[in-house]
Amino acid sequence: MSVLGKHVVLVHPDDVNLADAKALAAQHDTTVVGNRFVPRGQLLLVNPALWEWRP
């Protein structure tokens, strides 16, 4: 799976309803990823040119 070409937003999973956030993001060519290392209350926008996720 690659998310290259999309905006990738990392969020703390306790801060948002991830299912709702992902559904909304899908309409805006954005991927929302829950990451417990992101500080509470913050979003981290990842440059998609530098991001690739491999299983």
Wavefront OBJ file of the C-alpha trace (Angstrom):
o trace
v 0.000 0.000 0.000
v 1.313 3.416 -0.919
v -0.139 6.764 0.022
v 2.157 8.738 -2.256
v 0.363 11.660 -3.857
v -2.053 12.097 -0.996
v -1.873 14.363 1.995
v -1.138 12.279 5.066
v -2.268 13.571 8.439
v -1.100 11.814 11.585
v -3.335 12.273 14.603
v -3.340 10.947 18.122
v -6.020 8.222 18.079
v -7.589 9.451 21.326
v -8.153 12.931 19.914
v -10.560 12.076 17.116
v -13.018 9.462 15.993
v -10.720 7.861 13.434
v -13.533 6.278 11.437
v -15.252 9.642 11.003
v -11.977 11.402 10.263
v -11.016 8.850 7.624
v -14.434 9.075 5.964
v -14.174 12.853 5.758
v -10.558 12.766 4.614
v -11.368 10.355 1.789
v -13.445 13.107 0.183
v -10.418 15.427 0.117
v -7.645 13.145 -1.178
v -6.244 12.899 2.310
v -5.279 9.925 4.437
v -5.682 10.067 8.208
v -3.436 7.786 10.230
v -3.727 7.229 13.959
v -0.327 7.438 15.626
v 0.019 7.373 19.402
v 3.395 9.148 19.165
v 1.787 12.349 17.918
v 1.275 14.677 20.898
v -2.300 14.944 22.123
v -4.207 17.770 20.499
v -1.826 18.066 17.555
v -1.928 17.074 13.914
v 1.141 16.200 11.899
v 0.946 16.743 8.146
v 3.386 14.485 6.343
v 4.785 15.454 2.969
v 3.548 12.646 0.706
v 6.698 12.901 -1.414
v 8.670 11.711 1.618
v 6.205 9.118 2.882
v 5.789 5.543 1.831
v 4.221 2.820 3.922
v 5.057 -0.784 3.212
v 3.424 -3.792 4.844
l 1 2 3 4 5 6 7 8 9 10 11 12 13 14 15 16 17 18 19 20 21 22 23 24 25 26 27 28 29 30 31 32 33 34 35 36 37 38 39 40 41 42 43 44 45 46 47 48 49 50 51 52 53 54 55
